[in-house]
Structure formats: C-alpha cells, structure tokens
Amino acid sequence: MTHATAVRVSAIFCMSFWLSPCALAANSGTDKLPWKTWEFALGGYLTTHDSTLRIDDSLTGTGTEIDLENDLGFDQSIQTVRFDARWRFKPRHRAEFSIYQLDREASKTLERTIEVGDKVFPAGTLVASEVDMTVYKASYSYSVIQNSRFDVGLAAGLHVLDLKESIAAEGAGISESSTLLAPLPVLGLHVDWAITPSVFLRSNIDFFAVSVDSTGGRLTDGLIALEYNAFKHFGVGLGYNYVSMLVKGDKEDFRGEIGISYGALMLYGKLYY
C-alpha cells in the first residue's frame, strides 16, 4: 500500500472510530430515527487512475508489467455514472447495491518492447488498447449501534470486478485479449452521522477477505460523503471514493495480475422513502 493510500484509508478510519464513542454516548431514547427504508442515488463519478497490467504466457512465464497510463497512453481521468441503492428491510438490517463502469481506450506508439501473453509488441509499434471494467458491489450490513444521531454497522458482501482488456498492433496483425470475472468477498464497517435531521455524513470502508476460484489479491474501498435532504423524498450528495486493488488470476481466460488505484469525486442526486 502506498503512502497516499495509507493516508486516505487512515482518514476514513479515524472518522469512523472517532464517531463510534460519540454514538455510544448519544441519546438512544424514543426520538424518531432519521434512517430511511429506501434510498436510490444516481450521479457523476470523476475518477483519477493509476493502473498496471500484466498478462502471463502459460508456457514462457511472466509477461511485462505495463503501466496503462505511461506505456499505453490511457488518460488518467475519466467521467462515468454511478448508481447506488440501499434497502433497510428491518431497522438494524440493510442491503446495498452499487454499479458503475470504467471504460478506457487509447492509442500510442510504444517506447519499449512489451510482452503480453504469448505476443511480443516491439518498441516503435503503434498499438490500440482498450480496458473495459464494470464494478458490481452488493453487501449486507447489521447496525451494532443505532439511535437518532448515529448508525454504526458491520458488513459482509461481494465486490465483483468484470474486466475485458485488449491490445492490438495497428497494421501488424498482432493482437491479444483476455477477460476476468473476479468476485472478491469483503468485510466492512460503516458509520453514518445525522448531523441534523436533513444533513448526513456517511462513511464506509471495505477490505478484501479471501481468494475465490483461482483469483486472489487485495482490495481496499473507502468512501466518505456529505448528504443534504433538500426536499421531501429528494436529496443531494457530494463524496469522495478511494479504491486500491491488486487482482491476480491463474486460469485460461486471465493469467496474470492487474493493479488499479483510483480516487473518485462523486456528485449525485438521491431519492429516499
């Protein structure tokens, strides 16, 4: 984990653990709870990436570790749309789901020779590259502390990475592609603070837990957001999401590893009931 990653993760953790004792001390009387049954959020997701990719040849061994931004010319920043849903089916029990796509493509003349799977792309070759990634998140959370000001809970779920990558030498007839579907089990912590009945500070952090089906690695996914319920059933939010993952695969469709780190500024509208 890089220093920048550690700083971001530590900041979210500090917020969470600072709020926890406050939650224990808060009034847990008969005040009406501000936590909604249904919440749906849709908005913009502006990300800044730092990504690496390595595709191994099953016969000759390890391929070249490629920096997607420096070696292949991918833009660091992209814009996309993110959808989140939350269902509190009992006061202390909630289910959450998120989906967003991070599709990127680039064209660049290689400054060094790279090996991708069983293909060799010499320096000076013009290559067209594409990485399409869809992220699905689903989790269940139980609120161990809940009152009119705070909701603190533990979560378990899946962070599913659906990845497709390709690289082709234009005019040379050399190409390589692979796919990866990686369901990564995670454990998490969330801390929600009702600053006022209409203003909420939300934070959560998820960690990669175990390896599944020849896929392993690590994952940290932290988010903090400020929300304002401006009208009945409608609110707005501004947040920051940081994700760092290293996924390794050893199967026919994907043999190698991909490392992805990105920070994302989130601006969204929210319906709640």
Rosetta blueprint (number, residue, H / E / L):
1 M L
2 T L
3 H H
4 A H
5 T H
6 A H
7 V H
8 R H
9 V H
10 S H
11 A H
12 I H
13 F H
14 C H
15 M H
16 S H
17 F H
18 W H
19 L H
20 S H
21 P H
22 C H
23 A H
24 L H
25 A H
26 A L
27 N L
28 S L
29 G L
30 T L
31 D L
32 K L
33 L L
34 P L
35 W L
36 K L
37 T L
38 W E
39 E E
40 F E
41 A E
42 L E
43 G E
44 G E
45 Y E
46 L E
47 T E
48 T E
49 H E
50 D E
51 S E
52 T E
53 L E
54 R E
55 I E
56 D L
57 D E
58 S L
59 L L
60 T L
61 G E
62 T L
63 G L
64 T L
65 E L
66 I E
67 D E
68 L L
69 E L
70 N L
71 D L
72 L L
73 G L
74 F L
75 D L
76 Q L
77 S E
78 I E
79 Q E
80 T E
81 V E
82 R E
83 F E
84 D E
85 A E
86 R E
87 W E
88 R E
89 F E
90 K E
91 P L
92 R L
93 H E
94 R E
95 A E
96 E E
97 F E
98 S E
99 I E
100 Y E
101 Q E
102 L E
103 D E
104 R E
105 E E
106 A E
107 S E
108 K E
109 T E
110 L L
111 E L
112 R L
113 T L
114 I E
115 E E
116 V E
117 G L
118 D L
119 K E
120 V E
121 F E
122 P L
123 A L
124 G L
125 T L
126 L E
127 V E
128 A E
129 S E
130 E E
131 V E
132 D E
133 M E
134 T E
135 V E
136 Y E
137 K E
138 A E
139 S E
140 Y E
141 S E
142 Y E
143 S E
144 V E
145 I E
146 Q E
147 N L
148 S L
149 R L
150 F E
151 D E
152 V E
153 G E
154 L E
155 A E
156 A E
157 G E
158 L E
159 H E
160 V E
161 L E
162 D E
163 L E
164 K E
165 E E
166 S E
167 I E
168 A E
169 A E
170 E L
171 G L
172 A L
173 G L
174 I E
175 S E
176 E E
177 S E
178 S E
179 T E
180 L E
181 L E
182 A E
183 P E
184 L E
185 P E
186 V E
187 L E
188 G E
189 L E
190 H E
191 V E
192 D E
193 W E
194 A E
195 I L
196 T L
197 P L
198 S L
199 V E
200 F E
201 L E
202 R E
203 S E
204 N E
205 I E
206 D E
207 F E
208 F E
209 A L
210 V L
211 S L
212 V E
213 D L
214 S L
215 T E
216 G E
217 G E
218 R E
219 L E
220 T E
221 D E
222 G E
223 L E
224 I E
225 A E
226 L E
227 E E
228 Y E
229 N E
230 A E
231 F E
232 K L
233 H L
234 F E
235 G E
236 V E
237 G E
238 L E
239 G E
240 Y E
241 N E
242 Y E
243 V E
244 S E
245 M E
246 L E
247 V E
248 K E
249 G E
250 D E
251 K L
252 E L
253 D L
254 F L
255 R E
256 G E
257 E E
258 I E
259 G E
260 I E
261 S E
262 Y E
263 G E
264 A E
265 L E
266 M E
267 L E
268 Y E
269 G E
270 K E
271 L E
272 Y E
273 Y L
